Amino acid sequence: MLYQINDGTVSLGGYPILSHIYFEIKGNEKIAVVGRNGAGKTTFLRLIAGELELDREDRRNGPGIEQSRRLTIGMLKQQAFSDSGKTVEEELLEHCPGGAGYERERFEYEREYDILFTRFGFCKRDKKRPLAEFSGGEQTRIALIRLLLQKPDILLLDEPTNHLDMETVQWLEEYLRQYEHAVVMVSHDRFFLDQVADVVCELERGAMVRYPGNYTQYREQKRKNARLRQKAWERQQQEIARLEEVIERFKHKPSKAAFARAKRKQLGRMERLEPPVINEVHLFTGEIHPLISGGKWVMEAEHLKLGYDRPLLELSLRIRRGQKIGLLGPNGAGKSTFLKTVAGLLPPLGGKWNLGNHVTIGYFDQHSSQIQSEKSVLEHFQDCFPVLTEKEARSILGAYLFRGKEASRRVRDLSGGEKARLVLAEILQSRPNFLILDEPTNHMDIPAKETLESAFRAYKGTILFVSHDRYFIRQVAESILIFEEGRAFFYPFGYEHYRERRRRESQGPGLAACVRAEDQALIESLRAVPRKEHHFLGEIPTEKAYEDWRLQPGRERMEAAKEEYERKQAIAERQLRKWQESREYWELAEGCDDRQSADITEINEEQSQINRDRQEYERLQAEAQKAWEKWHESCLEWGAAWEELSFSGES
């Protein structure tokens, strides 16, 4: 144990922010602190940093905060520099070890200083500039560099990815994973938390709950716990209703009066469970189908030139019905320009392109959410869909988190993220078959993002979108289109596979895993040719046969591995349901059966059965994880074969 808080409470202005929390840091753990806005995350970081103290309470034994030794704790502050007249170099070398000589410590410090400074997007000549010349975001980055150079025993980070581009964030993730001391972080970047955190502590209504694992594992465990609490509460409500019925039936019968009094005492002693809190996130369980399916090919482009005054990019591409494609690339690469061109809002500078048959577009960008209306959310939505009854409209709005009183708020009073959510709800309700989305989740909180991720996964049409939220990209995109250095590259798998391939080939060409968009269009064209027409295409049948011959074994292994993973995962989930829905599990978990009359041997046997069921689930889940790793590896192998085939065709 490095650091520990025991039964700690913090109040500000007489209002309790943190209530009787327990928290500990072990070794070099990387801990994420999550919770809704106003839950007390920043207050908690200030408590660890020593800026706040625990309330004095008679009920607490001991000092409340314990440390294994004298610790150095560093936290990124809003007012980072007291003297903005200093140069960057003066500020960052102020705490350099080893004095002004040529000691080894000073050499190591300055070397890491150079690495950090350039990795965070600065050039070497910036070292001589005074701090006052840098913007607020740049000063925050410099303050973060200073903090990382100090290497405190506990590093406290509040939104460390703000003001960083995607490449710098990815580098910071790797740096923090290898950081030799403990890290406690607060961030709305879920992908960042997934990559760095190995423990998640959630603050909710003043209490803190600790979950092992990263952000995704925390969310899954929280959903499971919520389902268990819901079942436990429903079971207890049924038991309360049964006891009340028994009491009412027998309380007036002299021969049963004692029995009724005993049941009333049993009911009075029962520890009532809190009713479950309404889930902040709505997960769509059904499918969202477009009104019209549209043609097989949604869009086809040949040497399409994108830009305003001058071409930014030229590409050839075919988008097939049902594809969900995420666009990646640096700012200015032409991502939004491409979306506007496809949506028909911007004319191309050259080339040919066309939409498929019966394609209906739902377009969203940041201007789409700038709606102003004196009407309520419900009235505005019903104006868009007048055939809906009020009950139907409320049900649909509730699925997009406009529940109850939220539906009665005026549209003009909504935040930017709430307006965007309302517009996206309207687009999805209109059921187009081609969604074109430019940063759809900007300014949204995490529950809203997760709700829309669920909706877009349930949607069965085609999606082409741009987002800087890597977690959103991973959840929604099934393939990736990369704009880089005036060229377009297509990657046929999701974002997780793309990152893994980039990591493996970091020493080689940056986009060796991808095929050029023109090649992807050619491959799709070959696949679209009916087999009976191959006889009239000269060399194409031979090339197609060669392609099939090379790729088929890998494709078969990939599909077989996927089926094996899905089969084993389904078996593990059935075992989990069997364990959690068993009579023994609920009787021991709730303590609502009459344990006094049960034989001790029977109780031990029930406990043993629960342990056997749990161990069996853990074994099956481990097998499913191995199957997933095998599927993941087979996908990468198939991608490598496709890459080799495509590039050998170029030469």
NORWOJO-V452802 format. One record per residue. SS is DSSP state (2 for helix, 1 for strand, 0 for the rest). Layout:
ss-><SS:SS>
This chain:
ss-><0:0:1:1:1:1:1:1:1:1:1:1:0:0:1:1:1:1:1:1:1:1:1:1:1:0:0:0:0:1:1:1:1:1:0:0:0:0:0:0:2:2:2:2:2:2:2:2:2:0:0:0:0:0:0:0:0:0:0:0:0:0:0:0:1:1:1:0:0:0:0:0:1:1:1:0:0:0:0:0:0:0:0:0:0:0:1:2:2:2:2:2:0:0:0:0:0:0:0:0:0:0:0:2:2:2:2:2:2:2:2:2:2:2:2:2:2:2:2:0:0:0:0:2:2:2:2:2:0:1:2:2:2:0:0:2:2:2:2:2:2:2:2:2:2:2:2:2:2:2:0:0:0:1:1:1:1:1:0:0:0:0:0:0:0:2:2:2:2:2:2:2:2:2:2:2:2:0:0:0:0:1:1:1:1:1:0:0:0:2:2:2:2:2:2:2:0:0:1:1:1:1:1:1:0:0:1:1:1:1:1:1:0:0:2:2:2:2:2:2:2:2:2:2:2:2:2:2:2:2:2:2:2:2:2:2:2:2:2:2:2:2:2:2:2:2:2:2:2:2:0:0:0:2:2:2:2:2:2:2:2:2:2:2:2:2:2:2:2:0:0:0:0:0:0:0:0:0:0:0:0:0:0:0:0:0:0:1:0:0:0:0:0:0:0:0:1:1:1:1:1:1:1:1:1:1:1:0:0:0:1:1:1:1:1:1:1:1:1:1:0:0:0:1:1:1:1:1:1:0:0:0:0:0:2:2:2:2:2:2:2:2:0:0:0:0:0:0:0:1:1:1:1:1:1:0:0:0:0:0:1:1:1:1:0:2:2:2:2:0:0:0:0:0:0:1:2:2:2:2:2:2:2:2:0:0:0:0:0:2:2:2:2:2:2:2:2:2:2:0:0:0:0:2:2:2:2:2:0:1:2:2:2:0:0:2:2:2:2:2:2:2:2:2:2:2:2:2:2:2:0:0:0:1:1:1:1:1:0:0:0:0:0:0:0:2:2:2:2:2:2:2:2:2:2:2:2:2:1:0:0:1:1:1:1:1:0:0:0:2:2:2:2:2:2:2:0:0:1:1:1:1:1:1:0:0:1:1:1:1:1:0:0:0:2:2:2:2:2:2:2:2:2:2:0:0:0:0:0:0:0:0:0:0:1:1:2:2:2:2:2:2:2:2:2:2:2:2:0:0:2:2:2:2:2:2:0:0:0:2:2:2:2:2:2:2:2:2:2:2:2:2:2:2:2:2:2:2:2:2:2:2:2:2:2:2:2:2:2:2:2:2:2:2:2:2:2:2:2:2:0:0:2:2:2:2:2:2:2:2:0:0:0:0:2:2:2:0:0:2:2:2:2:2:2:2:2:2:2:2:2:2:2:2:2:2:2:2:2:2:2:2:2:2:2:2:2:2:2:2:2:2:2:2:2:2:2:2:2:2:2:2:2:2:2:2:2:2:2:2:0>
